[in-house]
Amino acid sequence: MDDQNPYQAGAVIPTAISPPHWEQVPSRITAPITQLALMGLSLALFAFGLGGWRLISSGSLFFAIDAVGAGVGGCIYLSLAFGVYRRSRVVVCLAGAIWVTVVTGRLLRDDPGFVDRPFQTAVILVVGVLIVRATIATFRYHRHLATQKRQPPRARISDDPIFAPRPPAA
């Protein structure tokens, strides 16, 4: 009976809260960023696990120093993964620079087994492709946000209730 009263508001149906339209970014832009963040997190967990294993497995001082180095590397990977997840352009470029430095150092070290091992080469190339894709996606993400804030989508005339189709007369 209350629904027929024109002076009383009807029941409000709660809707799911969605972010503003300028923060809704397509998954084709955010997927490479998430993939690189997950790879950085897995590398951090691997480094922490390796450091813990090296610390537990041997009582030597050398391996304790090695475990500390693995822990520091894990902290670096973890901070890079968090920065990539937060979509920081500086951190993604820093991750790319670290990758280039590692690859250049491995090539200049005159390690004869580096190029001969196809698995290592494939892993390094896959990591490089992920970093390049995430770097491009991060810049596309920020360009997308800037474009959406500068040019918000207009409301269509067909969304106006005046132009809504009328229910059939009974």
Buried (B, 14 or more C-beta within 10 A) or exposed (E): EEEEEEEEEEEEEEEEEEEEEBEEBEEEBBEBBBBBBBBBBEBBBBBBEBBBEBBEEEEEEEBBEBBEBBBEBBEBBBBBBBBBBEBBEEBBBBBBEBBEEEBEEBEEEEEEEBEEEEEBEEEBEEBBEBBBBBBBBBBBBBEBBEEBEEEEEEEEEEEEEEEEEEEEEE
